[in-house]
């Protein structure tokens, strides 16, 4: 039997519960975790739980919080009398559970015992079923952060309805927003100090009909991909267009994705292969199926930490698609079949461990992660609110985000093998569909999508 941790919280809880020693021979350890977010009506508490070899048993799980005044409250309902969070919970034999998450959102009538500035202590405990005989208790501290501070820009401020991209303006301050000209007059907007300015091909030369990518090169020049690519000339407040020559790219000039690869090269995912634009000498190169690419129709591209370019591509006419890895000389292809159940992937991302993620927006899509030369499938059972993915994003703190077409749960983060909710409030702030996530230079998180843009100041 594990000894009960001698902490202030456990002493308070034990005095209330009059806990006694357990007769079970269980080697169970609850490791201190972290409170990922702590506000008036949102709690995200992550604790590590490790259970070694023992006989299967059913137990009760308790969650409690001690406020700065020393009062103890229990979930659910956050009363001062002990209440089980999970009753008669079955713990199977010989398991290793990590990243157990307690999430409370939209707590009824704001019953969560918060509102006082200062340190709060949380505890989770496991007891024998139907008793208060605790096997172990783990604690962690967190400071009340108050309600999240949001700032919302939407159509009322002069922006278009469908916001696809956002990036800092490194030269003039403020932000650039790339949109889809579904029902507006501009494909690009600039926002600074509550002033919004729209850009289109007529007034500035920026590409249309939608913005598919925005990146900076090593000289902090902003490049935008759409119909061809263009660079922003700050002194003229205009864009200079660059289109691939007809002999290299005769099938239209639409660019679906763009990344900066260093060495003055912009890499482009197009409908006719993988493009490379040399910024210095303004030359073009294209790689196609004849060069080893799986199919020519590319949806998204991304570099991994080793400098390999990963490519999502699919051809709906031939039902062929998958992922390509390009090391600068050769392609390694992962096709449907045999690697994937479906082929219509649209988005790709690289997490903090260097693993590749792919997903799409169709109902028959699954989400896959490439780990140790194997593709692992993820579904709603792993915490995804839906398998319909609109983007992946790795922030500078190493947190890996996923935006989905869920209209209730908001974005999720991948933590210790599980997708966990990260900002469920965004849909209340006007975003109907979330398209993208971005962490700016001041560590604010932007969530962009249809019917508005929401910003959350600071980071968890």
N, C-alpha and C positions, 0 to 999 in steps of 0.2 A: 504494500500500500504506500502510495506517495504521501509524504508529509505535507500538511497545509502550509502554504507560504505565510511567513510571519510578517504581514503587512498591516498597516492601519486599517485598510479597507476590509481585509479578510477577518480581522478581529471584530470589526463592527458587524459585518454580515454574520459571523459565527455567533456573536452574542444575541443577534436577533433571531437567528434560526435555531440556536441551541444545538448546533451540529455535533454529531458523535462520530466515533471512528467506524469505518466500514469493515464488514466481515469479508468483503470480496478480496480475492487475491488478484489485484489488477495493477499492472504497471502502466499507469496513465500519466501523461504530462501535458499540461496546458502551458504553452510558452507565451510569454508576453508579446503582444503584437503592437498594433498602432491604430489610432483613430485617423482614418483618412480624411474625413470631413466631419465637422461638428458645428451645427448651426441650430437656429430655433426650431425648425421643423424637418431637418435632415440629419440623420446619423449614419455614418459608414464606419463600422468597426471591424478591423481585420485582426484575427488572432490565429497563431499557429497551434495546431493540435496534433500531438504525436501519441499514438497508442501502440504499445509493443504487444508481444504475444500474450494472449489471455483467453479465457473462455468467453464466448459470446454472451452478452447480457443487454438488458434494456435499462436505460437510465433517464433521468430528467435533467434538462439543461436550464440553468438560471442565468439571467443577465441583470446586472444591477449597476447603478451609478451613484457615486457620492458627490454631492455638490460642495462648493467651497465652505459652506456652513456646517458640513459634517452630516447632513441628512442623507439617508439611504433610500433610493427609489428602485423599484423592480419593474422590469418589463414582463409581459405586456401590460399596458395601461399605466405603467410607471406609478404604482402605488407603493406605500411603505410596508405593506404586508407581502411576504414572499409569494411569488407567482411564477409558475414554470413557463419558460419561453417555449420549450418543446417537452411534451409529456410522453413518457414511455418510449423514448427515442431508442431505436435499435442500433447498437454498436456491434457490428460484425467482428468476427475473430481475426486477429492479426492484420490490422490495417494501418495505414499511415496517411492521416488526413492533414492537409496543409491548407492554409488560407481560408479557414472557416470565416465566413463573412456574415455579419449582422447588419442588415440595412433597414432603416425605418425612414420612410418618406411620407409626406403629407400626414403627419401624425394627427389624429382627430383632436379637435379643440385645443390644439397646442398644449397637449398634456405632458410633453417631454419636460422634465424639470430643469430648465435652463433659464438664462436671462441675467445671471449674476456674473460679472467679470471675475476671472480667476481660474485656478486649476480645478479640473474635475478628474475623478478617478473612476475608471470602469472596471468591472470584473465579470468574468464568465465562469461558471462552476458546473460541475457534473456531480449529481447525487444518485443514489440508488432510487429506482423508480418508486414513486409514492412516498418517499421519505425525504428528510433533510439531512441524511447521512452523506456528507460530501466526500467524494474521492479526491478532488483537487479543485483549486481555484487559481485562476490567473488574473493578473491585474495590469493595467496600463493607464498612463495619465495623458490628458489632453487639455489644452486651453480652449475655452469657448471662443469661437471666432466671430460670433454674431451672424446676422443674416448676410448672405452673399451680396456683394455690391455689383449690380448689373448696370450696364449702359447699353441702350438699344437704339439702333438706327434702322429705319425701315422706309417703306414707300412714302410715308408722310414727310420724310426728310429729303426726298428727291431721288431716291435710289430706285432701280428697277426691281422687278419682282423676284427674279431668279439669280441669286448670287452664287457664283461657282468658285471663286478664288479670292484670297485676301493676302496682302503682303505689306510690310512696312515701306514707307517712302524714305529711303536712306539719305536722299539728297535734300529734299525740301521739307521733311517732316510730315506727319500724318500717315495716311494709308491709301493704298490702291485697292479697288474692288473690281474684279472681272466678272462679267455677267453674261447671261444668254439674252439676246435681243428678242425675247418671246413677245413682249408687248411694250417695249420701250424704244427710245430713240438712240441709245448709246450702248456700247459694249464695255466701256471702262469708265469708272468713276474715281475721283480723288476726294478724300475727306480730310479736312483739317480745321480745327477750331469751329466746328459746327457749320462749315462752309462746304457744300458739295458741288463739284464741277464734273460735267459729263463729257466724254470723248467718243467720237465716232470717226469713220473713215473720212467723211467730208470735212470736218473741222480740224482734224489732227493727223490723219493718215493711219490711225490704229486699225488693226484688222477686225473683220466681221465674218460670220454672224455671232460668234461667241468666243470667249476667252478660255483656252484650254490649259494655259500654263503661264506662270510669271516667275522669273528667276533673275538673279544678279550675277554678273560675271566678276572676275577678279578685280576689275576697276570700278565696281559698284555701279555699272551701267545696267539699267533695267531692260530686260528682254521679255517680249510677250509673244505667245504663239496663238494663232487662230487660223485665218486663211493666209498661209505663209507665216513668217515671223517678222517682228519689227523691234527696233530699239528706240528708247526714249532719249531725246536730246533735251536736256534740262534747260539749256540757255534759250532754246526756241519754243519750249513747251509743245513740241511736235514729235511725231514718230517717223522713223525712216524704215521703209519696207524692204524686205529681202524675200525673193521668191526663187525656188529651185528652177533651173533651166529646163525647158520642155524636153530636151533629149534625155535627161536623167529622170525626169519625173513628169510624164505626160498625162497622168490620170487625175488631175486636180491637185490643188495645193493645200487641202485641209490638213492641219496638224492636230492630232489628238492628245499628245503629251510631249513635254519638253523638260530636260534636265541639263544642268551645266556640269560637264565632266572634267573641268580643269583643262590645262593646256590650250586655252582659248577655243574650246570646242563646245558647241551646243548639240546635244543629241535629241533627235526628234522621232516620235512614234507617229507614223503616217498610215494612210490607206494603201500605200505602195512600198512598204518596207521600212527599214531603219535608216534614218537620215542623219548625217553629220555635217554641221556647218562650222567651218573654220573662221572665227571672228576676225583674225588678223588679216588673212589674205582673201576673205570673202569667197571661199571656194566650197563646193558641195561634194558629198560622197553618199552613195546609197548602197545598202545591203538588202538583197531580196532572197526569195526562195532558192534561186539558182546558186546563191552563195552559202546556203545552209540554213537559212531561216525557215522555221516551220511553215508559216504562211505569211503573206505580205501584209495582211490587215492587222495593224497594231492598235491596241486600246490604251496601254499604259506602259511606262518604263521607269526603272529606278536602279541606281547603283548600290551595290552592297559595300561593306567595309573593306573588302579586298580589291575593289576597283572593277569587279565584274558587273556588267550591265544585264539586268533581268528584264524580260520582255513578256508582256501578256498579249496574245494575239488569237484571233479566231476568224474563221470564214463561215458565215451562216449559209452560204450557197452549197458548200461541200461538207458542212458539219464537222470541220476539222479545226482544232484549236488546242491551246495549252500554254506552256511557258517555255521560253528560250533563255539560256544563259550564254552571254557573249563575253569572251575574255579579251577581246580586241582583235582576235585572229580567227577563232573558231566558235561555232555554235554547238551547244548541247541542248537537245530538245526533249521536253517532257510533254507528251501528247495525250490527247483523249482519242481512243484508249491507248495504253492500259492504265495510265497514272490517275486519271480523274473520271468521275462519273459523268460530268458535264464538260462542255468546252467553251461556253460563252462567258468567260471571265472579262472583267472590265478594269479592275483596280489591283494595284500591287503596292506592297510596303515592306520595309525592313525594320525589324524590332531591335531592341538594345543588345540582344545576343547575336545579331547578324543573321537571324533566320528570316526567310522570305515568306510573305503572306500574299495570298491571292483571293479575290472574291468578286462577286458580280451582283447585278441588280435584278436578275430574273428569279422567279419563284422556284425553279429547279436547280438553282446554284447552291453550291456548298462553299464553305470557307476552308482553305487549306493552308497549312504551315509546313515548310520544308525544314526538317530537323534530322541531322545525321543521315543524310542521303535518303530520307523517306518523307513522303507527303502524308501528313496527319490531317484528318478531316475534323472540322468543328461544326456543331449545329446548335440549336436552341438549348439542348441538354447541357451544353458547356457554359451557358450563361449569356449567349447572344440573344438579344431581344428578337431578332429575325436574321435569317441567313442572307437577306438582301442588303448587300454592302455598297455604300456610296464612296467611301475613301478610307485609307489608313493614314496614320500620322505618328511619327516618333518625335517627341519633344526633346528639348535640350537637357531635361532632367532624367531622360531615359524611360519615361512613361510612354507606352505604346497605346494609341487611341484607335478606335474604330467608329466611324459614322455609319449608321444604317438607316433604312427606310421606316424604322419603327416610329410611330406617331405618338407614342406614350412615354418611352423610357429614355430618350436622349442618347448621347454617346456612351460608349463603354471603354474600359481599359483592361488590358491583358495582364493579370497579376498572378504569378505562381501557378500558371497552367489553367486559369479560369478567367472568363470575361466577367467583369464586375461593372455595375453602373457607376457613372462618374459625374454626371450633371443632369439629373432628371428634370430640372426646372425649365430647361430651354424652350420646350414646346409651349409653356405658359406665357412666354415672353414674345410670342408671335411667329416663331419658326414653325412652319407646317411640315417641311421636309428638310432634313439636315444633309448638306452636301459636302461640307469640308470643315476641318479644324485647323487652327493655326495659333502658335505661340509667338507673340511679337517680341521685340527687343527689350521690353520692360516686363516680360513674363506674364503679360495679360493673355488670356485665352479667348480667341475669337471663334464663334460658332456661326457658320454662314449657311444660308439656305433660302428657301422660298419664303416670301412674305416677311422678310426682316433679317437683321443681323444682331446677334447678341454678343456682348463682351462681358467676361468675368474678370474683374481686376485681381491680379496676383495669382498665386498658384497654391495648390493644396500643400 
